[in-house]
Amino acid sequence: RPWRWQSHRTRRNDVLRPHIAAAAASLSPHIRVERASSSRWTKRFSRMALVLMCGIPSSGKSAAAADLAARIRAGEGASPPMEVVVVDEPSLHLHRNASYVDARAEKNTRGLLKSTVDRAVYRGGPAVIVDCGNHIKGFRYELWCIARQVGARFCVVHCDAPAEDARRWNAARRRGPRGDRDG
């Protein structure tokens, strides 16, 4: 399989596992689940989860996040439908390129994303999908601590596209309908 599901203390009644597996199988051969964990409180609060999309730019993170959110909302498989909150730069009215132009802007963006996730993850709350770069290990750890604090499930989905493909997709995305750059 092109994706991996590594887990610490996962439960057999994990409601996100079929959704993530189906999304990974249907989207791209480059998607794999890096880490998933459940805490002992998740049996009582099975609806809440924190999913981090991780990977290089233009690797398919947003497409994977949108497909995963649609599958969770629809309640495919044996799982009931769930509410989903997708946290990304556009949902916070931030321009992706301007948010990461220098270290100060990136630090402010990460702080805003972290505070938004902190407000969105709560006991009995929705599944939260964080769709941004998440390339800094310390930032992923801070988000894991937020999930652990409320007893939410935590999962990292890594979109592992080859760098050449990502560059080609990014160049094609930057071209407007007439082939000019809108960048």
Backbone as ProteinMPNN parsed JSONL, in Angstrom:
{"seq_chain_A": "RPWRWQSHRTRRNDVLRPHIAAAAASLSPHIRVERASSSRWTKRFSRMALVLMCGIPSSGKSAAAADLAARIRAGEGASPPMEVVVVDEPSLHLHRNASYVDARAEKNTRGLLKSTVDRAVYRGGPAVIVDCGNHIKGFRYELWCIARQVGARFCVVHCDAPAEDARRWNAARRRGPRGDRDG", "coords_chain_A": {"N_chain_A": [[0.841, -1.19, 0.0], [0.452, 2.295, -0.674], [0.286, 4.048, 1.454], [0.722, 4.427, 4.98], [-0.324, 3.211, 8.124], [0.418, 3.93, 11.183], [0.224, 3.242, 14.559], [-0.469, 4.011, 17.964], [-1.864, 2.429, 20.56], [-4.391, 2.146, 19.209], [-7.911, 1.894, 18.639], [-10.313, -0.706, 18.014], [-12.749, 0.196, 17.178], [-12.333, 2.509, 15.732], [-13.396, 5.363, 14.205], [-12.413, 6.942, 12.144], [-10.576, 5.505, 10.633], [-11.582, 3.884, 8.339], [-12.385, 5.984, 6.632], [-10.043, 7.455, 6.145], [-8.465, 5.488, 4.971], [-9.971, 4.928, 2.65], [-9.947, 7.431, 1.405], [-7.212, 7.761, 0.968], [-6.704, 5.637, -0.756], [-8.226, 6.309, -2.977], [-7.359, 8.785, -3.897], [-4.491, 9.327, -4.437], [-1.385, 7.733, -5.212], [0.563, 8.605, -3.551], [-0.087, 9.199, -0.948], [0.164, 8.667, 2.489], [-0.517, 7.498, 5.766], [1.028, 8.757, 8.486], [1.167, 8.808, 11.389], [-0.965, 7.794, 13.934], [-2.952, 8.167, 16.769], [-4.715, 7.158, 19.651], [-6.314, 8.125, 22.62], [-7.036, 7.101, 25.994], [-9.473, 8.223, 26.581], [-10.969, 8.433, 24.307], [-12.933, 6.589, 23.745], [-15.265, 7.365, 25.006], [-15.683, 9.847, 23.838], [-16.02, 9.655, 20.895], [-16.369, 11.104, 18.593], [-14.68, 13.256, 18.155], [-11.69, 14.364, 16.578], [-8.356, 15.016, 15.443], [-6.824, 15.757, 12.517], [-3.89, 16.014, 10.741], [-2.697, 17.355, 7.809], [0.115, 16.821, 5.894], [3.022, 17.68, 4.024], [4.963, 18.509, 1.045], [4.649, 21.655, -0.76], [2.004, 21.723, -3.172], [1.537, 18.967, -3.228], [-0.823, 17.654, -3.053], [-2.261, 17.956, -0.721], [-4.485, 19.619, -0.069], [-6.491, 18.639, -1.769], [-6.674, 16.024, -0.804], [-7.493, 16.593, 1.821], [-9.989, 17.809, 1.361], [-11.388, 15.674, 0.17], [-11.298, 13.778, 2.241], [-12.724, 15.185, 4.231], [-15.247, 15.329, 2.997], [-15.914, 12.61, 2.9], [-16.024, 11.96, 5.635], [-18.069, 13.659, 6.502], [-20.201, 12.566, 5.055], [-20.421, 10.094, 6.17], [-19.519, 7.557, 5.29], [-19.294, 3.989, 4.91], [-19.247, 2.022, 7.905], [-19.412, 3.998, 9.743], [-20.996, 6.697, 11.529], [-22.35, 9.819, 10.191], [-20.351, 12.762, 10.577], [-19.583, 15.968, 11.992], [-17.364, 18.256, 10.432], [-14.501, 20.314, 10.598], [-12.474, 22.268, 8.644], [-9.335, 23.575, 8.838], [-7.434, 25.952, 7.401], [-5.219, 28.149, 5.534], [-6.748, 29.839, 3.678], [-9.303, 29.708, 4.927], [-8.901, 31.267, 7.101], [-8.662, 33.71, 6.03], [-6.173, 34.314, 4.902], [-3.505, 34.838, 2.639], [-1.845, 32.318, 0.927], [0.835, 32.513, -0.116], [1.748, 34.984, 0.908], [1.654, 34.465, 3.6], [3.848, 32.951, 4.231], [6.131, 34.347, 3.554], [8.331, 35.403, 4.966], [10.222, 34.776, 8.018], [8.937, 35.988, 10.215], [6.27, 36.416, 9.326], [5.556, 33.766, 8.881], [5.706, 32.713, 11.47], [3.657, 34.174, 12.738], [1.494, 33.216, 11.24], [1.521, 30.472, 11.924], [0.95, 30.732, 14.67], [-1.649, 31.79, 14.567], [-2.985, 29.674, 13.261], [-2.619, 27.654, 15.197], [-4.039, 28.709, 17.42], [-6.6, 28.752, 16.333], [-7.072, 26.024, 15.896], [-6.952, 25.192, 18.54], [-9.287, 26.35, 19.554], [-11.156, 24.95, 18.039], [-10.988, 22.238, 18.639], [-12.487, 20.265, 20.938], [-14.034, 18.528, 23.708], [-16.245, 16.082, 22.62], [-16.596, 17.407, 20.279], [-16.257, 18.437, 16.771], [-14.654, 16.637, 14.012], [-11.466, 17.759, 13.201], [-9.63, 19.024, 10.565], [-6.449, 19.891, 9.703], [-5.121, 21.732, 7.277], [-2.381, 22.63, 6.128], [1.099, 23.506, 5.632], [2.608, 22.227, 7.78], [5.259, 21.397, 8.23], [7.082, 21.698, 10.235], [8.369, 20.039, 12.918], [8.089, 20.626, 15.657], [5.796, 22.23, 15.658], [3.86, 20.394, 14.84], [3.978, 18.763, 17.091], [3.017, 20.532, 19.069], [0.352, 20.762, 18.218], [-0.416, 18.107, 18.562], [-0.271, 17.986, 21.343], [-2.416, 19.659, 21.985], [-4.551, 18.096, 21.038], [-4.241, 15.85, 22.677], [-4.73, 16.94, 25.171], [-7.504, 17.285, 25.302], [-8.294, 14.738, 24.83], [-8.625, 13.819, 22.225], [-8.599, 11.969, 19.135], [-5.662, 11.604, 17.097], [-3.991, 12.209, 14.076], [-1.601, 12.008, 11.485], [-1.427, 12.751, 8.162], [0.531, 12.123, 5.516], [1.309, 13.527, 2.49], [3.083, 12.344, 0.034], [4.394, 13.253, -2.509], [6.473, 13.068, -5.432], [9.141, 15.436, -5.855], [9.516, 16.512, -8.414], [7.046, 16.11, -9.689], [5.432, 17.7, -8.026], [6.51, 20.248, -8.515], [5.83, 20.526, -11.226], [2.998, 20.419, -11.076], [2.553, 22.679, -9.519], [3.531, 24.712, -11.197], [1.707, 24.477, -13.307], [-0.622, 25.159, -11.976], [-0.21, 27.815, -11.347], [-0.414, 29.117, -13.756], [-2.631, 31.093, -15.637], [-5.92, 30.94, -17.259], [-5.236, 31.565, -19.879], [-2.636, 30.889, -20.079], [-0.904, 32.728, -18.994], [0.961, 34.081, -16.211], [-0.442, 34.287, -12.999], [0.491, 34.831, -10.549]], "CA_chain_A": [[0.0, 0.0, 0.0], [1.262, 3.501, -0.725], [0.181, 4.822, 2.688], [0.989, 3.646, 6.169], [-1.087, 3.57, 9.319], [1.126, 3.544, 12.388], [-0.661, 3.641, 15.632], [-0.198, 3.697, 19.357], [-3.112, 2.204, 21.291], [-5.598, 2.417, 18.428], [-9.081, 1.112, 19.022], [-10.94, -1.416, 16.906], [-13.918, 0.954, 16.734], [-11.856, 3.809, 15.261], [-14.324, 5.789, 13.156], [-11.733, 7.614, 11.036], [-9.729, 4.609, 9.854], [-12.084, 3.587, 6.991], [-12.427, 7.194, 5.811], [-8.687, 7.784, 5.722], [-8.028, 4.455, 4.036], [-10.665, 5.117, 1.374], [-9.449, 8.659, 0.774], [-5.847, 7.522, 0.503], [-6.73, 4.727, -1.9], [-8.879, 6.891, -4.147], [-6.774, 10.045, -4.353], [-3.149, 9.369, -4.99], [-0.493, 6.706, -4.665], [1.591, 9.249, -2.746], [-0.601, 9.552, 0.373], [0.282, 7.635, 3.513], [-0.804, 7.984, 7.109], [2.271, 8.627, 9.236], [1.003, 8.473, 12.797], [-2.303, 7.968, 14.477], [-2.984, 7.727, 18.154], [-5.951, 7.334, 20.401], [-6.079, 8.12, 24.052], [-8.011, 6.252, 26.68], [-10.753, 8.91, 26.695], [-11.662, 8.548, 23.025], [-14.087, 5.7, 23.671], [-16.428, 8.157, 25.4], [-15.83, 10.981, 22.932], [-15.512, 9.072, 19.654], [-16.611, 11.958, 17.437], [-13.67, 14.284, 17.94], [-10.404, 13.916, 16.058], [-7.519, 16.037, 14.826], [-6.084, 15.182, 11.395], [-2.935, 16.968, 10.174], [-2.224, 17.079, 6.457], [1.517, 17.199, 5.874], [3.696, 17.404, 2.765], [5.527, 19.663, 0.355], [3.624, 22.392, -1.51], [1.46, 21.108, -4.393], [1.612, 17.51, -3.168], [-2.173, 17.106, -3.004], [-2.805, 18.024, 0.64], [-5.823, 20.224, -0.049], [-7.419, 17.696, -2.404], [-6.871, 14.927, 0.142], [-8.276, 17.11, 2.948], [-11.374, 18.0, 0.912], [-12.001, 14.359, -0.014], [-11.474, 13.192, 3.569], [-13.822, 15.901, 4.889], [-16.508, 14.907, 2.376], [-16.207, 11.229, 3.32], [-16.408, 11.953, 7.05], [-19.401, 14.283, 6.585], [-21.202, 11.664, 4.49], [-20.55, 8.912, 7.008], [-19.373, 6.352, 4.477], [-18.924, 2.79, 5.642], [-20.01, 1.722, 9.114], [-19.357, 5.142, 10.648], [-22.059, 7.694, 11.393], [-21.878, 11.118, 9.695], [-19.752, 13.609, 11.599], [-19.285, 17.352, 11.631], [-15.946, 18.423, 10.123], [-13.988, 21.675, 10.462], [-11.19, 22.307, 7.943], [-8.575, 24.774, 9.191], [-6.353, 26.225, 6.464], [-4.957, 29.582, 5.387], [-7.885, 30.576, 3.109], [-10.419, 29.815, 5.868], [-8.542, 32.339, 8.033], [-8.508, 34.895, 5.182], [-4.751, 34.562, 4.693], [-2.988, 34.427, 1.337], [-0.824, 31.3, 1.205], [2.195, 32.979, -0.399], [2.1, 36.074, 1.823], [1.746, 33.933, 4.959], [5.136, 32.285, 4.428], [7.137, 35.122, 2.837], [9.511, 35.499, 5.815], [10.089, 34.058, 9.289], [7.958, 36.648, 11.082], [4.928, 36.119, 8.813], [5.298, 32.344, 9.104], [5.459, 32.534, 12.904], [2.311, 34.692, 12.999], [0.536, 32.287, 10.628], [1.463, 29.275, 12.771], [0.244, 31.093, 15.902], [-3.074, 31.907, 14.256], [-3.485, 28.319, 13.014], [-2.651, 26.933, 16.47], [-5.142, 29.198, 18.25], [-7.849, 28.317, 15.704], [-7.221, 24.597, 16.204], [-7.231, 25.099, 19.973], [-10.709, 26.656, 19.745], [-12.013, 24.017, 17.305], [-10.911, 20.898, 19.222], [-13.023, 20.205, 22.294], [-14.677, 17.239, 24.001], [-17.514, 15.883, 21.933], [-16.646, 18.33, 19.151], [-16.142, 17.891, 15.42], [-13.341, 16.246, 13.505], [-10.768, 18.947, 12.706], [-8.577, 18.717, 9.599], [-5.541, 21.026, 9.555], [-4.574, 21.641, 5.929], [-1.324, 23.609, 5.853], [2.377, 22.822, 5.431], [2.911, 21.374, 8.932], [6.567, 20.794, 8.029], [7.903, 21.873, 11.435], [8.04, 18.974, 13.862], [7.637, 21.232, 16.907], [4.416, 22.683, 15.469], [3.026, 19.185, 14.881], [3.939, 18.342, 18.484], [2.104, 21.43, 19.78], [-1.014, 20.372, 17.864], [-0.66, 16.829, 19.223], [-0.542, 18.296, 22.752], [-3.785, 20.18, 22.051], [-5.453, 16.947, 20.897], [-4.111, 14.999, 23.856], [-5.31, 17.636, 26.317], [-8.947, 17.05, 25.343], [-8.56, 13.327, 24.595], [-9.044, 13.601, 20.837], [-7.734, 11.167, 18.283], [-4.692, 12.413, 16.368], [-3.501, 11.487, 12.913], [-0.828, 12.782, 10.516], [-1.505, 12.195, 6.81], [1.643, 12.697, 4.753], [1.187, 13.445, 1.034], [4.479, 12.176, -0.34], [4.539, 13.333, -3.964], [7.839, 13.394, -5.86], [9.368, 16.88, -6.001], [9.333, 16.902, -9.819], [5.599, 16.198, -9.933], [4.909, 18.864, -7.302], [6.908, 21.455, -9.262], [5.024, 20.582, -12.45], [1.624, 20.762, -10.692], [2.558, 24.058, -9.052], [3.677, 25.575, -12.377], [0.437, 24.443, -14.043], [-1.634, 25.852, -11.181], [0.063, 29.253, -11.382], [-0.776, 29.684, -15.053], [-4.04, 31.448, -15.775], [-6.589, 30.209, -18.334], [-4.592, 31.841, -21.164], [-1.238, 30.515, -19.994], [-0.089, 33.757, -18.357], [1.121, 33.863, -14.771], [-1.287, 35.147, -12.162], [1.159, 34.705, -9.373]], "C_chain_A": [[0.879, 1.243, 0.0], [1.187, 4.338, 0.544], [0.375, 3.878, 3.848], [0.128, 4.125, 7.31], [-0.307, 3.044, 10.509], [0.326, 4.052, 13.567], [-0.108, 3.24, 16.984], [-1.558, 3.584, 20.04], [-4.354, 2.537, 20.461], [-6.707, 1.468, 18.853], [-9.663, 0.412, 17.804], [-12.127, -0.642, 16.37], [-13.535, 2.35, 16.256], [-12.693, 4.247, 14.068], [-13.625, 6.453, 11.984], [-10.947, 6.669, 10.148], [-10.315, 4.281, 8.484], [-12.114, 4.805, 6.084], [-11.04, 7.534, 5.283], [-8.181, 6.753, 4.731], [-8.679, 4.637, 2.674], [-10.172, 6.364, 0.659], [-8.05, 8.451, 0.225], [-5.836, 6.629, -0.727], [-7.282, 5.395, -3.146], [-8.165, 8.112, -4.703], [-5.451, 9.887, -5.077], [-2.328, 8.223, -4.427], [0.553, 7.284, -3.722], [1.136, 9.548, -1.325], [-0.395, 8.384, 1.326], [0.021, 8.268, 4.874], [0.413, 7.695, 7.967], [2.037, 8.132, 10.662], [-0.434, 8.71, 13.2], [-2.287, 7.471, 15.907], [-4.351, 7.986, 18.74], [-5.588, 7.368, 21.874], [-7.178, 7.305, 24.725], [-9.38, 6.903, 26.792], [-11.554, 8.883, 25.404], [-12.845, 7.597, 22.906], [-15.358, 6.457, 24.049], [-16.713, 9.27, 24.415], [-15.325, 10.576, 21.552], [-15.671, 9.994, 18.461], [-15.473, 12.943, 17.168], [-12.355, 13.66, 17.479], [-9.67, 15.111, 15.477], [-6.663, 15.348, 13.774], [-5.189, 16.272, 10.824], [-2.522, 16.493, 8.794], [-0.803, 17.624, 6.372], [2.114, 16.853, 4.515], [4.224, 18.669, 2.139], [4.417, 20.4, -0.383], [3.267, 21.682, -2.818], [1.589, 19.593, -4.394], [0.239, 16.865, -3.076], [-2.809, 17.155, -1.632], [-4.233, 18.55, 0.66], [-6.856, 19.313, -0.688], [-7.706, 16.528, -1.474], [-7.72, 15.372, 1.328], [-9.739, 17.287, 2.56], [-12.082, 16.664, 0.74], [-12.257, 13.684, 1.328], [-12.627, 13.857, 4.311], [-15.169, 15.48, 4.313], [-16.892, 13.498, 2.812], [-16.646, 11.166, 4.78], [-17.793, 12.56, 7.223], [-20.489, 13.338, 6.099], [-21.397, 10.424, 5.346], [-20.464, 7.632, 6.215], [-18.947, 5.182, 5.342], [-19.817, 2.588, 6.85], [-20.072, 2.9, 10.073], [-20.542, 6.069, 10.455], [-21.505, 8.986, 10.803], [-21.373, 11.975, 10.854], [-19.619, 15.029, 11.08], [-17.773, 17.475, 11.436], [-15.618, 19.906, 10.012], [-12.628, 21.574, 9.78], [-10.521, 23.642, 8.256], [-7.419, 24.896, 8.202], [-6.197, 27.731, 6.313], [-6.135, 30.333, 4.769], [-9.08, 30.703, 4.063], [-10.168, 30.9, 6.908], [-8.297, 33.654, 7.303], [-7.042, 35.309, 5.05], [-4.365, 34.102, 3.294], [-1.819, 33.474, 1.583], [0.594, 31.809, 0.981], [2.631, 34.074, 0.564], [2.286, 35.571, 3.253], [3.107, 33.328, 5.257], [6.276, 33.033, 3.739], [8.424, 35.3, 3.651], [9.21, 34.834, 7.154], [9.031, 34.674, 10.191], [6.527, 36.341, 10.63], [4.572, 34.657, 9.05], [4.995, 32.061, 10.573], [4.063, 33.025, 13.276], [1.245, 33.766, 12.429], [0.397, 31.031, 11.475], [0.729, 29.557, 14.075], [-1.251, 31.2, 15.69], [-3.698, 30.54, 13.995], [-3.62, 27.541, 14.325], [-3.809, 27.397, 17.341], [-6.496, 28.8, 17.661], [-8.11, 26.846, 15.986], [-7.569, 24.419, 17.673], [-8.699, 25.396, 20.271], [-11.615, 25.601, 19.11], [-12.045, 22.622, 17.923], [-11.402, 20.965, 20.66], [-13.766, 18.889, 22.463], [-16.047, 17.154, 23.343], [-17.667, 16.747, 20.699], [-16.453, 17.64, 17.808], [-14.754, 17.316, 15.146], [-12.714, 17.49, 12.888], [-9.638, 18.491, 11.789], [-7.744, 19.978, 9.415], [-4.805, 20.853, 8.231], [-3.619, 22.803, 5.687], [-0.016, 22.828, 5.78], [2.727, 21.831, 6.523], [4.274, 20.703, 8.819], [7.474, 20.921, 9.249], [7.441, 20.879, 12.498], [7.52, 19.527, 15.19], [6.203, 21.723, 16.83], [3.461, 21.493, 15.491], [2.901, 18.68, 16.313], [2.997, 19.224, 19.299], [0.651, 21.082, 19.473], [-1.374, 19.03, 18.484], [-0.98, 17.054, 20.696], [-1.951, 18.846, 22.935], [-4.781, 19.029, 21.966], [-5.418, 16.068, 22.142], [-4.784, 15.622, 25.076], [-6.808, 17.375, 26.432], [-9.302, 15.595, 25.07], [-9.028, 13.021, 23.189], [-8.083, 12.655, 20.133], [-6.832, 12.101, 17.491], [-4.114, 11.58, 15.234], [-2.731, 12.447, 12.014], [-0.919, 12.062, 9.179], [-0.438, 12.895, 5.984], [1.417, 12.455, 3.268], [2.598, 13.483, 0.468], [4.622, 12.141, -1.854], [5.998, 13.604, -4.309], [7.973, 14.893, -6.128], [9.155, 17.344, -7.442], [7.852, 17.053, -10.152], [5.009, 17.428, -9.257], [5.282, 20.165, -8.013], [6.059, 21.625, -10.516], [3.585, 20.99, -12.131], [1.544, 22.216, -10.252], [2.684, 25.031, -10.222], [2.377, 25.619, -13.177], [-0.648, 25.208, -13.297], [-1.448, 27.361, -11.247], [-0.306, 29.895, -12.709], [-2.277, 29.967, -15.074], [-4.662, 30.668, -16.923], [-5.947, 30.435, -19.7], [-3.112, 31.492, -21.143], [-0.351, 31.574, -19.369], [-0.036, 33.514, -16.857], [0.237, 34.827, -13.997], [-0.694, 35.31, -10.773], [1.464, 35.508, -8.304]], "O_chain_A": [[1.946, 1.242, 0.615], [1.974, 5.272, 0.693], [0.209, 2.666, 3.709], [-0.121, 5.323, 7.446], [-0.36, 1.853, 10.815], [-0.184, 5.172, 13.552], [0.624, 2.259, 17.117], [-2.314, 4.554, 20.084], [-5.283, 3.158, 20.979], [-6.453, 0.377, 19.363], [-9.517, 0.895, 16.681], [-12.485, -0.809, 15.204], [-14.335, 3.279, 16.367], [-12.699, 3.579, 13.034], [-14.207, 6.521, 10.902], [-10.675, 7.008, 8.997], [-9.58, 4.392, 7.503], [-11.89, 4.676, 4.88], [-10.882, 7.863, 4.107], [-7.532, 7.11, 3.748], [-8.01, 4.514, 1.648], [-9.999, 6.354, -0.56], [-7.737, 8.917, -0.871], [-5.041, 6.843, -1.643], [-6.855, 5.082, -4.257], [-8.349, 8.446, -5.874], [-5.329, 10.29, -6.234], [-2.55, 7.79, -3.296], [1.348, 6.538, -3.152], [1.914, 10.108, -0.553], [-0.739, 7.246, 1.007], [0.314, 9.444, 5.088], [0.791, 6.539, 8.158], [2.643, 7.149, 11.088], [-1.036, 9.72, 12.838], [-1.663, 6.454, 16.208], [-5.047, 8.926, 18.355], [-4.648, 6.701, 22.306], [-8.133, 6.879, 24.076], [-10.361, 6.214, 27.07], [-12.72, 9.276, 25.405], [-13.69, 7.79, 22.032], [-16.417, 6.213, 23.471], [-17.875, 9.604, 24.18], [-14.311, 11.097, 21.088], [-15.145, 9.686, 17.392], [-15.33, 13.414, 16.04], [-11.964, 12.583, 17.928], [-10.286, 16.096, 15.07], [-5.87, 14.462, 14.093], [-5.675, 17.343, 10.461], [-2.053, 15.367, 8.629], [-0.554, 18.771, 6.743], [1.75, 15.839, 3.92], [3.973, 19.77, 2.629], [3.35, 19.831, -0.612], [4.133, 21.112, -3.482], [1.736, 18.991, -5.458], [0.144, 15.639, -3.026], [-3.8, 16.466, -1.391], [-5.095, 17.986, 1.334], [-7.983, 19.221, -0.2], [-8.851, 16.087, -1.364], [-8.573, 14.618, 1.795], [-10.633, 16.954, 3.338], [-13.245, 16.527, 1.118], [-13.313, 13.085, 1.532], [-13.426, 13.173, 4.951], [-16.131, 15.295, 5.059], [-18.064, 13.224, 3.066], [-17.547, 10.4, 5.123], [-18.605, 12.049, 7.995], [-21.583, 13.309, 6.665], [-22.436, 9.769, 5.256], [-21.251, 6.712, 6.436], [-18.315, 5.363, 6.383], [-20.997, 2.938, 6.829], [-20.72, 2.809, 11.116], [-21.042, 6.213, 9.34], [-20.303, 9.233, 10.902], [-21.902, 11.918, 11.964], [-19.551, 15.257, 9.872], [-16.995, 16.876, 12.178], [-16.369, 20.668, 9.403], [-11.734, 20.883, 10.267], [-11.073, 24.705, 7.975], [-6.53, 24.045, 8.17], [-6.96, 28.499, 6.898], [-6.505, 31.386, 5.288], [-9.797, 31.702, 4.016], [-11.107, 31.398, 7.528], [-7.782, 34.606, 7.89], [-6.713, 36.495, 5.082], [-4.856, 33.077, 2.82], [-0.912, 33.785, 2.355], [1.471, 31.561, 1.808], [3.785, 34.085, 0.994], [3.006, 36.193, 4.036], [3.483, 33.203, 6.422], [7.281, 32.423, 3.375], [9.508, 35.344, 3.069], [8.09, 34.386, 7.398], [8.3, 33.949, 10.867], [5.668, 36.04, 11.458], [3.43, 34.338, 9.379], [4.119, 31.252, 10.88], [3.36, 32.368, 14.044], [0.209, 33.55, 13.058], [-0.718, 30.571, 11.721], [-0.036, 28.715, 14.544], [-2.036, 30.756, 16.528], [-4.809, 30.268, 14.45], [-4.616, 26.85, 14.539], [-4.495, 26.571, 17.943], [-7.44, 28.537, 18.407], [-9.241, 26.461, 16.282], [-8.399, 23.575, 18.012], [-9.293, 24.763, 21.145], [-12.727, 25.378, 19.589], [-13.024, 21.895, 17.751], [-10.804, 21.64, 21.499], [-14.088, 18.216, 21.483], [-16.888, 18.04, 23.495], [-18.754, 16.817, 20.125], [-16.482, 16.412, 17.719], [-13.82, 17.483, 15.931], [-13.372, 18.201, 12.128], [-8.797, 17.68, 12.177], [-8.268, 21.018, 9.017], [-3.979, 19.954, 8.076], [-3.997, 23.825, 5.115], [-0.032, 21.6, 5.859], [3.107, 20.699, 6.224], [4.44, 19.566, 9.261], [8.539, 20.305, 9.285], [6.283, 20.881, 12.915], [6.606, 18.952, 15.782], [5.467, 21.649, 17.814], [2.384, 21.565, 16.083], [1.832, 18.216, 16.711], [2.253, 18.716, 20.138], [-0.193, 21.104, 20.369], [-2.518, 18.827, 18.891], [-1.861, 16.393, 21.245], [-2.612, 18.539, 23.927], [-5.745, 18.984, 22.73], [-6.458, 15.597, 22.602], [-5.341, 14.912, 25.914], [-7.33, 17.257, 27.54], [-10.48, 15.239, 25.075], [-9.759, 12.053, 22.981], [-6.909, 12.555, 20.491], [-7.189, 13.252, 17.24], [-3.789, 10.405, 15.407], [-3.164, 13.58, 11.805], [-0.534, 10.898, 9.07], [-0.493, 14.107, 5.778], [1.34, 11.307, 2.831], [3.231, 14.538, 0.431], [4.941, 11.095, -2.42], [6.69, 14.296, -3.562], [7.023, 15.537, -6.574], [8.665, 18.45, -7.667], [7.453, 18.008, -10.818], [4.18, 18.123, -9.844], [4.464, 21.08, -8.104], [5.622, 22.731, -10.832], [3.01, 21.818, -12.838], [0.581, 22.911, -10.573], [2.017, 26.066, -10.238], [1.988, 26.678, -13.671], [-1.502, 25.838, -13.921], [-2.426, 28.107, -11.207], [-0.493, 31.11, -12.771], [-3.08, 29.171, -14.587], [-3.999, 29.813, -17.509], [-6.09, 29.598, -20.591], [-2.403, 31.776, -22.108], [0.85, 31.349, -19.222], [-0.889, 32.821, -16.301], [0.174, 36.019, -14.297], [-1.342, 35.886, -9.898], [2.114, 35.059, -7.36]]}, "name": "protein", "num_of_chains": 1, "seq": "RPWRWQSHRTRRNDVLRPHIAAAAASLSPHIRVERASSSRWTKRFSRMALVLMCGIPSSGKSAAAADLAARIRAGEGASPPMEVVVVDEPSLHLHRNASYVDARAEKNTRGLLKSTVDRAVYRGGPAVIVDCGNHIKGFRYELWCIARQVGARFCVVHCDAPAEDARRWNAARRRGPRGDRDG"}
